[in-house]
C-alpha cells in the first residue's frame, strides 16, 4: 500500500532539519539536504514499523484491522 506524507525541511546554520508534518516524533537532520531527506525517509519507515509491532503486541482478543482512506479536499 502506498502512503504519502508531507516532509518539511529547514536550513539552520550548517544543518538541514527535516520532519514529517503528520506524525509527531519523525524528525532528523543532515549536513546536506540530500542526507536529511535520506535520514527522514529512514526515520519514517522505522517509526511506522515500530508502531505496528507495538500495536500488535498490545492487542488481545478479536479485532478488526482495515485500511483508512482519506479524501483530500
ABEGO torsion letter per residue (X at the ends): XBBBBBBBBBBBEABBBBBBAABBGBBBBBABAAAAAAAAAAAAAAAAAAAAAAAAAABBEBBBBBBBBBBBX
